[in-house]
Amino acid sequence: MKYTRYVLSFLLLPIAACNQADNSADAYGNFEAIEVMVSAESGGRIISFLPGEGELLEKDQVSVRMDTTQLFLKKLGLESGFSTLVSRIRTLDAQLHASRVQQDNLEREQIRVENLVKGGAATSKQQDDINGKVSLLEAQIAATASQKDAVYAEQRTLEIQISQVEDQIARCAVRNPIDGMLLTKYKEQGEMAVPGQALFKMARMDELILRAYLSGEQLSSVKLGAELSVRYDIAGALGETTGVVSWISPRAEFTPKIIQTREERVNMVYAIKVVVSNDGSLKIGMPGEVVF
């Protein structure tokens, strides 16, 4: 009976070794995400910052709102000035209309005086007087038209300034650049922010990247765009999916301390990135394995 147990144990050893070889991986690493730092484009007090860390955010959704009171008041002042210019243009239009009506009357009078002078019924002084009045009115019309052009230029300047303020107001509503998860908040409601200052960090979670490390001998087995088998721990079991190699490091480096044993950490390795679709099972920092 003892002899039979020894024989069975001896026969099972190759099978166990084979299973162990089948479960071995070719490379190890950790999952990471492409993180996006979202910064303030306009300064001011934060009046709303609703999402919390770990929440999923939608692209173009407003996550942070800044105080726009001063900008709104500035816009009101510019719009008031714009309305004043509109009134000035209407006044100048009325002046131009009256001057042109007067010009028509003077031109008819000018023709009448010229005819009288030819017939000897009017003097040259009368003709000079009417000609002078016509010339003066033409100069006044030209000056009024020039004033109108200047007001139009002021109006266009105010339109640009109003558009600038509206753009600044729009930038006070900070929108999410991508769909993803809010990882870290750097500011809270009520705090002050300045342009360029980071407000929060987020990352896409529908795709994660497994950064794994290969030896020089393994490099020939991996090509850009190649599809590899990826394994990861889930609920005490081993999950498996596929990924695509998106990057291979051109430089060798020492194995990171979080990977492998102390002896293997001193070896030179090459990093690769494997893009993996995430159904929610994968988390940032989770260890993973690559099988060629």
Summary of the structure (lengths in Angstrom):
residues: 292
radius of gyration: 40.3
end to end distance: 43.5
largest distance: 156.2
contacts: 798
relative contact order: 0.19
helix: 43%
strand: 29%
